[in-house]
């Protein structure tokens, strides 16, 4: 006997959870399908310590804390983990198959973010042999007094630099350009932080499975500099594999098939939908969720 849900949300990242919290508040019939074995998406997998500063009504909050806040607002019994969606069919009722179970709903919300991803590597020889080359941070406490080199120029790299330089006086931030992609105000008052612009990594030395130093080259003069390290943190972003659903995620209102026909009652919100001037941040995804929620419940 099949069960027909009012709303199914694919993705239990911040945007999917936020949409679920709105459904919970209005006592709507919903279910959340999450392909991984945990809730929170990349915020918990990659950036749990990152401060989020663009959520309406919240001045600043750690990623992990924001996910916990959202979890408190929903019924966790309505979240199905390890539910890898393999197909979606829209024939009046929407049919979602995970290979193990087939679900049915009246309205479908796709909030899968950037889908599965792997960290973009530093790009030097022997990188994979060193267990102290790190691509995500769950805690900073063990870095107190350590020698750390951070590669990247986005907001996350700047956040890492700020947090780590507060507990260590030997922290280096290396970026390949003269200007950061992230907000440089983040590191304005970081007295223990040494900034190297524009530099790129050339090589590492390693011993017993750990990098002991990294050599960087200045882009314009080719000057070389070797930095001793206990840890190397790499924040070059992730190589994403967007969800392979048979739809184009053009914006929060238009989910179209291969013939550019609008799919009825299927909506995309968050980073899974890309369109002109779209920014990959939390706030735009929350706005999309609000708009779609108002659209389907009005």
C-alpha positions as CSV (number, residue, x, y, z in Angstrom):
1,X,0.0,0.0,0.0
2,X,1.5,3.3,-1.1
3,X,1.6,6.4,1.0
4,X,1.0,9.8,-0.7
5,X,2.8,12.6,1.1
6,X,1.8,16.2,0.7
7,X,5.4,17.4,0.2
8,X,8.7,15.6,-0.2
9,X,12.0,17.5,0.2
10,X,15.1,16.0,-1.3
11,X,18.1,17.2,0.7
12,X,18.7,17.7,4.5
13,X,21.2,20.5,4.2
14,X,20.4,24.0,5.6
15,X,17.9,25.0,2.8
16,X,16.0,21.7,2.9
17,X,15.9,21.7,6.7
18,X,14.7,25.3,6.6
19,X,11.9,24.4,4.2
20,X,11.0,21.4,6.4
21,X,10.8,23.8,9.5
22,X,8.3,25.9,7.6
23,X,6.2,22.8,6.8
24,X,6.4,21.7,10.5
25,X,5.3,25.2,11.7
26,X,2.2,25.0,9.4
27,X,1.6,21.3,10.3
28,X,1.9,20.2,6.7
29,X,2.4,16.6,5.7
30,X,6.1,16.4,4.6
31,X,9.0,14.0,4.4
32,X,12.8,14.7,3.9
33,X,15.0,12.3,1.9
34,X,18.7,12.7,2.5
35,X,21.3,10.7,0.5
36,X,24.0,10.7,3.1
37,X,24.1,9.2,6.6
38,X,23.8,12.5,8.4
39,X,21.9,15.7,8.5
40,X,23.3,19.1,7.6
41,X,24.9,18.8,4.2
42,X,28.3,20.5,3.6
43,X,27.8,22.8,6.7
44,X,28.3,19.8,9.0
45,X,30.6,17.8,6.7
46,X,33.0,20.5,5.7
47,X,32.4,23.8,7.6
48,X,31.0,23.1,11.1
49,X,33.1,25.8,12.7
50,X,32.4,28.5,10.0
51,X,30.5,31.6,11.2
52,X,27.4,32.3,9.1
53,X,26.6,36.0,9.1
54,X,23.9,36.4,6.4
55,X,20.9,34.7,8.1
56,X,18.0,37.1,8.7
57,X,17.5,37.8,12.4
58,X,20.8,36.1,13.5
59,X,23.9,38.3,13.6
60,X,26.4,35.4,13.6
61,X,26.2,31.7,14.2
62,X,28.4,28.6,13.7
63,X,27.4,26.3,10.9
64,X,27.0,23.4,13.2
65,X,24.9,25.4,15.6
66,X,22.6,26.6,12.8
67,X,22.0,23.0,11.8
68,X,21.1,22.1,15.4
69,X,18.7,25.1,15.5
70,X,17.0,23.9,12.4
71,X,16.9,20.3,13.6
72,X,15.1,21.4,16.8
73,X,12.3,22.9,14.6
74,X,11.4,19.7,12.7
75,X,10.3,16.2,13.4
76,X,13.4,14.1,12.9
77,X,11.2,11.1,12.4
78,X,10.3,12.6,9.1
79,X,13.9,12.6,7.9
80,X,15.0,9.4,6.0
81,X,18.8,9.0,5.8
82,X,20.8,7.0,3.2
83,X,17.9,7.6,0.7
84,X,19.8,8.0,-2.6
85,X,17.2,9.2,-5.1
86,X,17.7,7.3,-8.4
87,X,14.7,8.5,-10.4
88,X,11.9,11.0,-10.4
89,X,8.7,10.5,-12.5
90,X,6.0,13.2,-12.7
91,X,2.7,11.8,-13.8
92,X,0.2,13.9,-11.7
93,X,1.4,12.2,-8.6
94,X,5.2,12.5,-8.3
95,X,7.1,9.2,-7.9
96,X,10.5,9.2,-6.3
97,X,12.6,6.0,-6.2
98,X,15.6,5.4,-4.0
99,X,16.2,1.9,-5.4
100,X,15.0,0.4,-2.1
101,X,11.7,2.4,-1.6
102,X,9.4,4.3,-3.8
103,X,7.8,7.4,-2.4
104,X,4.9,9.4,-3.7
105,X,4.0,13.1,-3.2
106,X,1.9,15.9,-4.5
107,X,4.7,18.5,-4.5
108,X,8.5,18.0,-4.6
109,X,11.2,20.3,-3.4
110,X,14.7,19.6,-4.6
111,X,17.2,21.1,-2.2
112,X,20.3,19.0,-2.9
113,X,22.8,21.9,-2.8
114,X,25.9,21.1,-4.8
115,X,25.3,17.4,-4.5
116,X,28.2,15.1,-3.8
117,X,31.6,16.7,-3.9
118,X,35.3,16.1,-3.2
119,X,37.7,18.8,-2.0
120,X,39.9,20.4,-4.6
121,X,43.4,19.3,-3.9
122,X,46.5,21.5,-3.2
123,X,48.0,20.2,-6.4
124,X,51.5,19.1,-5.3
125,X,53.3,15.8,-5.5
126,X,52.9,13.4,-2.5
127,X,49.9,15.4,-1.2
128,X,47.8,12.2,-0.8
129,X,50.5,10.6,1.4
130,X,50.2,13.2,4.1
131,X,47.6,12.9,6.8
132,X,48.2,16.4,8.1
133,X,47.0,18.1,4.9
134,X,43.4,18.9,5.8
135,X,40.5,20.0,3.7
136,X,37.8,20.6,6.3
137,X,37.8,21.7,10.0
138,X,35.6,20.3,12.7
139,X,37.5,21.7,15.6
140,X,40.3,24.2,16.1
141,X,41.3,23.4,19.7
142,X,44.0,20.9,18.7
143,X,45.8,23.6,16.7
144,X,46.8,25.7,19.7
145,X,50.5,26.6,19.2
146,X,50.8,24.7,16.0
147,X,52.5,25.9,12.8
148,X,49.8,26.1,10.2
149,X,49.7,27.1,6.5
150,X,46.3,27.9,5.0
151,X,45.7,28.0,1.2
152,X,42.7,29.8,-0.2
153,X,41.1,33.2,-0.6
154,X,37.5,32.7,0.0
155,X,35.4,33.4,3.1
156,X,36.0,29.9,4.6
157,X,39.8,30.3,4.3
158,X,39.7,33.7,5.9
159,X,37.5,32.4,8.7
160,X,40.0,29.6,9.3
161,X,42.8,32.1,9.4
162,X,41.0,34.2,11.9
163,X,40.2,31.3,14.2
164,X,43.5,29.6,14.1
165,X,45.6,32.7,14.5
166,X,43.8,33.5,17.7
167,X,45.3,30.4,19.3
168,X,48.7,30.2,17.4
169,X,51.3,32.8,16.6
170,X,52.7,30.9,13.5
171,X,49.9,30.9,11.0
172,X,50.3,31.7,7.3
173,X,47.6,32.5,4.8
174,X,48.6,31.9,1.1
175,X,46.5,33.1,-1.9
176,X,47.3,33.0,-5.5
177,X,45.8,36.5,-6.2
178,X,46.5,40.0,-4.9
179,X,42.9,40.3,-3.7
180,X,40.8,37.8,-1.7
181,X,37.5,36.5,-3.0
182,X,36.2,36.6,0.6
183,X,35.8,39.6,2.9
184,X,39.3,40.9,3.9
185,X,37.8,42.6,7.0
186,X,37.6,39.1,8.5
187,X,41.3,39.1,9.1
188,X,41.9,42.8,9.7
189,X,42.8,42.5,13.3
190,X,44.7,39.1,13.2
191,X,48.1,40.1,14.6
192,X,49.6,36.6,14.5
193,X,48.7,36.0,10.8
194,X,51.3,36.2,8.1
195,X,49.7,36.8,4.6
196,X,51.4,35.9,1.4
197,X,50.0,37.4,-1.9
198,X,50.2,36.3,-4.7
199,X,51.8,32.9,-4.1
200,X,51.1,29.4,-5.3
201,X,52.3,26.1,-3.8
202,X,55.2,24.4,-5.5
203,X,56.1,21.4,-3.4
204,X,56.1,19.8,0.1
205,X,58.6,17.9,2.1
206,X,57.3,15.0,4.1
207,X,58.3,12.4,6.6
208,X,56.5,9.4,8.0
209,X,53.2,10.4,6.3
210,X,53.3,14.0,7.4
211,X,54.2,17.2,5.6
212,X,56.9,19.1,7.4
213,X,57.2,22.1,5.1
214,X,55.6,23.6,2.1
215,X,57.4,25.7,-0.6
216,X,55.5,28.5,-2.3
217,X,56.4,30.7,-5.3
218,X,55.5,34.3,-5.8
219,X,53.5,34.6,-9.0
220,X,55.0,37.8,-10.3
221,X,58.7,37.4,-9.3
222,X,59.0,33.6,-8.9
223,X,60.6,34.2,-5.5
224,X,60.5,31.0,-3.4
225,X,59.6,30.7,0.2
226,X,59.6,27.6,2.4
227,X,57.3,27.5,5.4
228,X,57.7,24.9,8.2
229,X,54.3,23.3,9.1
230,X,52.5,21.0,11.5
231,X,49.4,21.2,9.4
232,X,48.4,22.4,5.9
233,X,44.8,23.5,5.4
234,X,43.5,23.6,1.9
235,X,40.4,25.6,1.0
236,X,40.2,25.7,-2.8
237,X,36.6,24.7,-2.7
238,X,35.1,21.5,-3.9
239,X,34.7,19.7,-7.1
240,X,30.9,19.2,-7.2
241,X,28.8,16.6,-9.0
242,X,25.4,18.2,-9.2
243,X,22.4,15.9,-8.7
244,X,21.7,14.0,-11.9
245,X,18.0,14.5,-12.0
246,X,16.4,14.8,-15.5
247,X,15.6,18.5,-14.9
248,X,17.2,21.9,-15.4
249,X,17.4,23.7,-12.1
250,X,17.0,27.2,-13.6
251,X,15.6,29.1,-10.6
252,X,13.3,28.7,-7.6
253,X,10.2,28.6,-9.7
254,X,11.1,27.0,-13.0
255,X,12.2,23.3,-13.0
256,X,12.1,22.2,-16.6
257,X,12.6,19.0,-18.4
258,X,14.8,18.3,-21.4
259,X,12.2,19.9,-23.7
260,X,12.2,23.1,-21.6
261,X,8.7,22.3,-20.4
262,X,7.9,23.5,-16.9
263,X,7.5,20.6,-14.5
264,X,4.3,21.0,-12.5
265,X,4.7,20.9,-8.7
266,X,8.4,20.3,-8.8
267,X,10.6,23.2,-7.4
268,X,14.3,23.7,-6.8
269,X,15.8,25.9,-4.1
270,X,19.3,26.6,-2.9
271,X,22.6,25.9,-4.7
272,X,21.1,23.1,-6.9
273,X,19.5,25.8,-9.1
274,X,21.8,28.1,-10.9
275,X,20.8,31.2,-12.9
276,X,22.3,34.6,-13.8
277,X,23.7,36.5,-10.8
278,X,23.0,33.6,-8.4
279,X,25.3,33.6,-5.4
280,X,26.1,30.4,-3.5
281,X,25.3,31.6,0.0
282,X,22.7,30.7,2.6
283,X,20.6,33.8,2.4
284,X,19.6,33.5,-1.3
285,X,18.6,29.9,-0.7
286,X,16.4,30.9,2.3
287,X,14.7,33.6,0.2
288,X,14.0,31.0,-2.5
289,X,12.6,28.7,0.1
290,X,10.3,31.4,1.4
291,X,9.0,32.2,-2.1
292,X,8.4,28.6,-3.1
293,X,6.7,27.9,0.3
294,X,4.4,30.9,-0.2
295,X,3.7,29.8,-3.8
296,X,2.7,26.2,-2.9
297,X,0.7,27.1,0.2
298,X,-1.2,30.2,-1.0
